[in-house]
Amino acid sequence: MRTALRPLWARWLARRIPPAASVRLNQRRIFIVPSRVGAAFAVALVLMLLVAINYQNSLAYGLTFLLMAVFVVAILHTYRNLAGLVLKAGGGGAVFVGEQAVFRVRLESRGREHQAVALGWPPAELVLHDVPREGQCEVEVSLPARRRGWLRPGRLRVESRFPLGLLVAWSWVDLDQAVLVYPRPLEGDLPVSAGLGEDDDEGMRARGQGADDFQGLRDYQPGDSKRRLDWKAYSRGQGLLVKDFAMLSGRDLWLDYESLAGDSEMRLSLLCHWVLQFSARQQPFGLQLPGTSIAADVGEAHRDACLRALALFGQRP
């Protein structure tokens, strides 16, 4: 039954609270029901009323109606704690598969203060924050990134149980947020195709770190591939040394999808690893994917363009 009703609920929510980068909570967007504590409180009131009727006790009547009045007043205050609150999408940075994708949400008050406002995506624990009167605060909520591409978290739950915890007022808002998820970097053999033409090697000289000619040994640095460690030197007590190679100038260094073995995700993970490696070394390289070619270049913009192409490879626009 729940599975069958879920699409109907989603369509009704989309009409009542359409996706938007900024949402202000009002009576059409706030729902309120008794919490578990409130339900137990209501059952206790019913029992107290039955006892008062049975024994015709004026004090029991007075206490029962007083607590009922408190419950009714709590409905108004719980609703007012969310009413008027403005939620705005704050964006989020790209992550790799397996990391936590962080989404920023800005809470703004246009009047009264909002206390103990909780945000998040159940069943994960909600993040609790207070919003000052006519002020704002920025909240970071996270989701695990399980697959590459665009991660769209869907509707965010906003709730409050302030002041007594007898009722819970909540809303489901869609701030139309998305975070780009890159493939998980995977160490492996260097997937390069150097030189797309048939130029001779005459006149070419070593330039930077690459994969063409062995240049010698250098000290190990974090991020270096363990496949290049010189274990013989390590066994002689010379410390961790890495075999250093150089690229021949005059030839472009290409990371080629078709030159790799394995399934699609493994290839993309290997390419992602070497994009990060070459970018850290400031070494120019190009990326060749089926249907996509990014010319050899260097820099953060080039790195981000390559990672984006890997993240969105094979996915619909």
ZIJONOR-V571766 format. One record per pair of residues at least 4 apart in sequence whose ideal C-beta (glycine too) atoms are under 7 Angstrom apart, sorted by the first residue. I is the first residue (numbers start at 1). J is the second residue. If there is no record, write none. Layout:
# ZIJONOR-V571766
{{I/J} {I/J}}
This chain:
# ZIJONOR-V571766
{{1/5} {2/6} {5/9} {6/10} {7/11} {8/12} {9/13} {10/14} {11/15} {12/16} {13/17} {13/155} {13/172} {14/18} {16/28} {17/29} {17/172} {17/173} {17/174} {19/174} {19/176} {20/176} {21/88} {21/89} {21/175} {21/176} {22/86} {22/88} {23/87} {23/173} {23/175} {24/84} {24/86} {25/29} {25/30} {25/82} {25/83} {25/84} {25/85} {25/171} {26/83} {29/171} {30/79} {30/82} {30/83} {30/169} {30/171} {31/170} {31/171} {32/75} {32/78} {32/79} {32/167} {32/169} {33/167} {33/168} {34/38} {34/39} {34/42} {34/166} {34/167} {35/161} {35/165} {35/166} {35/167} {35/168} {36/40} {37/41} {37/165} {37/166} {38/42} {38/166} {38/167} {39/43} {40/44} {41/45} {41/71} {41/166} {42/46} {43/47} {44/48} {45/49} {45/64} {45/67} {45/68} {46/50} {47/51} {48/52} {48/60} {48/63} {48/64} {49/53} {49/64} {50/54} {51/55} {51/60} {52/57} {52/60} {52/61} {52/64} {55/60} {57/61} {58/62} {59/63} {60/64} {61/65} {62/66} {63/67} {64/68} {65/69} {66/70} {67/71} {68/72} {69/73} {70/74} {71/166} {73/77} {74/78} {74/163} {74/164} {74/166} {74/167} {75/79} {75/167} {76/80} {77/81} {77/163} {78/160} {78/162} {78/167} {78/169} {79/83} {79/169} {81/114} {81/115} {81/160} {81/162} {81/169} {82/114} {82/158} {82/160} {82/169} {82/171} {84/110} {84/111} {84/112} {85/107} {85/109} {85/114} {85/117} {85/131} {86/108} {86/110} {87/105} {87/107} {87/158} {87/173} {87/175} {88/106} {88/108} {89/105} {89/175} {89/176} {89/177} {90/104} {90/105} {90/106} {90/138} {91/104} {92/101} {92/102} {92/103} {92/104} {92/177} {92/179} {94/179} {94/180} {94/182} {95/99} {95/101} {95/145} {95/179} {95/181} {96/182} {96/184} {96/185} {97/145} {97/146} {97/147} {97/148} {97/181} {97/183} {97/184} {98/145} {98/184} {99/145} {100/142} {100/144} {101/142} {101/143} {101/145} {101/151} {101/179} {101/181} {102/140} {102/142} {103/141} {103/153} {103/177} {103/179} {104/138} {104/140} {105/119} {105/139} {105/141} {105/175} {106/136} {106/138} {107/117} {107/129} {107/131} {107/136} {107/137} {107/139} {108/136} {109/113} {109/114} {109/131} {109/132} {109/133} {109/134} {109/135} {109/136} {111/134} {112/133} {113/131} {113/132} {113/133} {114/131} {115/130} {115/162} {116/128} {116/130} {116/160} {116/161} {116/162} {117/129} {117/131} {117/158} {117/160} {118/126} {118/127} {118/128} {118/159} {118/160} {119/126} {119/127} {119/139} {119/141} {119/156} {119/158} {120/124} {120/125} {120/126} {120/127} {120/141} {120/157} {121/143} {121/153} {121/156} {121/157} {122/157} {126/157} {126/159} {127/139} {127/141} {129/137} {129/139} {131/135} {131/136} {131/137} {143/151} {143/153} {145/151} {145/181} {147/181} {148/181} {148/182} {148/183} {148/311} {149/181} {149/311} {149/312} {149/315} {150/178} {150/180} {151/178} {151/179} {151/181} {152/178} {153/177} {154/174} {155/172} {155/173} {155/174} {156/173} {156/175} {157/170} {157/172} {158/170} {158/171} {158/173} {159/168} {159/169} {159/170} {160/169} {161/165} {161/168} {180/308} {180/311} {181/311} {182/272} {182/307} {182/310} {182/311} {183/265} {183/268} {183/269} {183/272} {183/310} {183/311} {184/269} {185/269} {185/272} {185/273} {185/276} {186/266} {186/269} {186/270} {186/273} {187/225} {187/273} {188/270} {188/273} {190/211} {190/274} {191/255} {191/256} {191/259} {191/260} {191/270} {191/271} {191/274} {192/211} {192/253} {192/254} {192/255} {193/254} {193/256} {193/259} {194/212} {194/247} {194/251} {194/253} {194/254} {195/199} {195/251} {195/252} {196/252} {196/254} {199/250} {199/251} {201/248} {204/248} {204/249} {204/250} {204/251} {205/249} {206/213} {206/215} {206/246} {206/248} {207/246} {207/247} {207/249} {208/246} {208/247} {208/283} {209/244} {209/245} {209/246} {209/281} {209/283} {210/245} {210/246} {210/247} {210/253} {210/283} {211/245} {211/247} {212/245} {212/246} {212/247} {212/248} {213/245} {213/246} {213/248} {214/243} {214/245} {215/244} {215/245} {215/246} {216/244} {217/230} {217/233} {217/241} {217/242} {217/243} {217/244} {218/241} {218/242} {218/244} {219/241} {220/224} {220/229} {220/240} {220/241} {220/242} {223/277} {223/280} {224/228} {224/242} {228/242} {228/243} {229/240} {229/242} {230/234} {230/241} {230/242} {230/243} {231/235} {232/236} {233/238} {233/241} {234/238} {234/239} {234/240} {247/253} {247/283} {252/286} {252/296} {253/283} {253/284} {253/285} {253/296} {254/285} {254/286} {254/288} {255/271} {255/274} {255/275} {255/285} {255/287} {255/288} {256/288} {257/267} {257/271} {257/288} {257/289} {257/290} {260/267} {260/270} {262/266} {262/267} {264/268} {264/314} {265/269} {266/270} {267/271} {268/272} {268/310} {268/313} {269/273} {270/274} {271/275} {271/287} {271/310} {272/276} {272/307} {272/310} {273/277} {274/278} {275/279} {275/303} {275/306} {275/307} {276/280} {277/281} {278/283} {278/285} {279/303} {282/298} {283/298} {284/296} {284/297} {284/298} {285/296} {286/294} {286/295} {286/296} {287/294} {287/306} {287/309} {288/293} {289/309} {289/313} {292/309} {294/305} {294/306} {294/309} {297/302} {298/302} {299/303} {300/304} {301/305} {302/306} {303/307} {304/308} {305/309} {306/310} {307/311} {308/312} {309/313}}
